[in-house]
Amino acid sequence: MPKPPRSPIVTDREKTIGVRVSPREYEAIQRRADKLGLRVASYVRLLALQDAEEELSPKN
């Protein structure tokens, strides 16, 4: 399945996180990302930040 086009949205993301996975693990992650129409990086970011929503929300 072809990768979705990159979003032209400018963000303040400038840090990277590298994670090594086996080919089998990568394929499983890729399949799940594809099902959601996401790139692997976006899918992994979504999972990593699921529990951090409260911490990342603007302070009132």
C-alpha positions, 0 to 999 in steps of 0.5 A: 500500500502506498504511503499517504502524502505528507502533511504540509502543516508546519510543527515545532517537532524537532526531536527524534526518538529511534527505536529498533524493532525486528522485521516481524515487529515492523511489519505488524506496526506497519499493518496497523498504521496502514489500517488507520491510514497513518505513516508508521511514525505517526502511528507510533507517536499516537500510541506513545502519547495516548496516556500523556494527553492531560500532561500535554494540554494547555494549562488554564 
